[in-house]
Amino acid sequence: MQNKSRPDTPCVAVCSTTFDDVCRGCGRTVAEVANWVFMTEEEKERVWTRITAEGYPRRQS
């Protein structure tokens, strides 16, 4: 179930994967960013759960 208090995407327009395959802005992997629009709500929820536990999304790194 989608959380209605947050946007559909964790993107914060701070896109950087300089050191690895994880975006410094949203915490998603390159594959998750590329496939986000094709993910089910359940898949998106799993990503949201993981990235928020890791302190994402971040507006500035």
N, C-alpha and C positions, 0 to 999 in steps of 0.2 A: 504494500500500500504506500502510495506516495505521500510524503510529508508536505502538507499544503503551505507550511510556513517557510519553505525554502524554494529557491528557483529550481527549474528542471535540470539545470546543469551546474556543476561546481565551478565552472570556468570563471576566473576573475580577471581575465585579460592580462595576466602576468605569466606569459608562456615562456618557459625556459626548461630545457632538458640538457643543459650543458654538461653535467657530470655523469649522468646516468639516464635511464629511460623513464624517470619519474618527473613530472612537471613540478617545478618549484612553486607555482601558484596554486594549483588545485590538488596536487598529490596523486593524480591519476597516472597510470602508465601510458606510454605512447599508444599502445593497442586499445586501451580503454577510451582514450580521447577519440581515436579514429572510429571506433565502433559504437560510441555513445548513442547515436541516433537509432541504431539498430537493436539496442539492448532492451530487454523486457523490464518492466518496473521492478521485478524481483532482483534482477541483475544489477540495476542501478542502485537499489537499496543496499545491496551488499557492498558496493563500491562506496556509497555515502557513509555507511557504518565504518568501514575501514579508514577512510581518509579523515573523517572527523575524529576518530580515536587517535590518529596520528597528528592532529593539530591543523589540519587543512579544512577548507581552503584558506590561503594566506594572501592578503592583498599586497604585501611587500615582504621580501625575504631578508 
